[in-house]
Amino acid sequence: MVSLYCNLCRGYDLEIFRVDNISYTYKDGKKALDSVALRVRAGESLTVIGANGSGKSTLLYILDGILQPQSGEIKAFGAPLNDESVEFRQKVSLLFQNPQVQLFSLSVWDELCFGPSQLGLPQEEIERRASDILELLGIGHLKDRGPWNLSGGEMKKVAMGTCLSINPDVILLDEPTTGLDPRSQVELIDLIVGLRKAGKTIITATHDLGIIQDISDRTVVFGEDHRIILEDTPWEVLKNTDILLRANLMHKHPHRHSWYVHEHSHTGLHEHEHIPELIPSESSPERAPEAAQRIPEMEKLRILLDHWMEHNHEHAETYIQWAEKAGTAGDATLAEMLKEIAAETKKIDALFERARKKIGG
């Protein structure tokens, strides 16, 4: 199997990227980055989150040398970034958000062979690497297919394979879970976790809050002003709802139920676990101990109780509003029933409060 272990020493002492106050504006006048400063060390896994258009992809393009900042300075491996350096191209690989722009060969096999062939490797080694990537990603059945005949998820896997085939030390991932079905998303996350364990330096641009705890050590948040507005651990970032709202990564979502509307905050997909991945997924038990160490169990429970209490109180108030509407409409029986439901709901609210006090905070 092709080695996925990093060729650099994983000590966090080697600085991979130093970004000092870079800015970039596209030719159409659209600003992408404004005075962005960032440090990335060897073996670190960083997530860059922000709403669409906040500058995440542009940052990756600059780190990969595709774009040059219009102001500020960027260094890679301790020297000014030189995208024409063969050494740099061997060390850094970028997965584009749209895999169609990354695939151009006649077959999947040719795609996986192309990168290693540019390194001047013997043909036997090139073919071994391509075969290993087919096995690693479970895409052996696609070997002779043309990339244009693949589904979006299959294209994404092949594009990821082209990144890994050169065994880079640094992997830049632009919205890697976009377009993947749930199983493929889990497989990709597991792959990223494996690359982290192998010592790779990984920078992932995403607006999927549900994955950042699993795949990163540190998270930076881009605001809609194209600046970094927060830098912290993924857990602390997820707790900071004010920043997530400001970055348009979280929103007040109105629930409409016929004659009434009430609002509360949602992050990520419209699901009722609004704070993503508070508890490690049973589908990936090997990651559970690490996640449990990062987030104390009682703190997770406290956050969830706060969340449930908020919604339970809102529901009780809504039932009272219903009762008033029913009374106004002349249905006294329904009004009394709704008042009783509200009273029972408030009893549950009191139980939540007692449980909250029991764990402190």
C-alpha positions, 0 to 999 in steps of 0.5 A: 500500500502506498505510504500515507505517512508524512515525510516531515517531522510531526512536531508542530515546530515546523511552520508550514504556512505563514500568512501575513495580512494578505488581501485579494480582490477579483477582477470583477471587483469582488473582494475575497480576502481582507488583511488575513493573517494565519499560521499553520504548523506541521501535522496540524489539521485546520478547518476554515469555516465561513458562509459561501463567498467569505473567502475560504476557497480563495485562501486555499488557492493562495496557499496552493500558489494558484493565486498570488495575494495583491498585498501582504506576504505568504511563506511556505516551509519557511520561504516565500511561496514559489508555486513553480518549485518542484519541491513545493508541488511534491509537498502540497496538493489541493482538492477542488470543490468541483472535481470536474475542473480537476479531472482531464484524463481518458480514464480513472487509471490515467488520472491516478497515474498522472501525478506520480508520473510527473515525479519521475518515478519508475513505471512500476512504482507509478502503477503500484501507487495507482493500484493502492489508491484504487484499493484505499478508496474502494474505486477499483471498479471505476478503473477503466471508466472515463471521469465524465461518466462518473457520478458527482460522488465518484468524481470526488473520490477520484479527485481525492485519489489524484491528490493522494497519489503523489503522497503530499505532506500538505493536503488542502480540501475545498468543501470535501463533503459537498455532493457526497451521500451520507455513507461516502461522507463518513468514509471521507471523514474516516480517511481524513482522520487516518491522514491526520494520524499519519501526520499530514498537515490538512487544511479544510475549507467548509461550511459543514459545522457537523464535521469540524470536531472530527477532522480538525484541531483548530478552526478559524471563522471567516466573516462576511467581511472576508476577515477572520473573526475567530480562531479557537478549538472546534468545540469552542467555536461551536459554542460561540453562537453569536459568532456563528450567527454573525458569520451566517453559519447559523440562523434564526429559523422560523418554524411555521405551524399553520396559524403561528410562527416561533423562532429559534437558532439552527446550525447546519442542516435542519435537524433537531440536534442543533449543536453538531456532534456533541456526542461521538458518533457510534458509526466511528467508535475509534474516534469516540475516546479522542472526542470524549477527551476534547469535550467533557461529558458533563459539559456536553450534557449541560449544553444539551439541557440548556438547548432543551430548556430553551425549546421547551419554554418556547413550546409552552408559551406557544401552547398558551398563545394557541389557547388564547386564539381558541378562546377568541374563536369561541372554542372554550373546550379546546382552549382549556385543553391547550392551557392544560398542555401548557401547564404540563409542559412547564412542569417538564421545564421545571424538571430540566431546571432541576437537572441543570442545577444538579450538574452545576453552571 
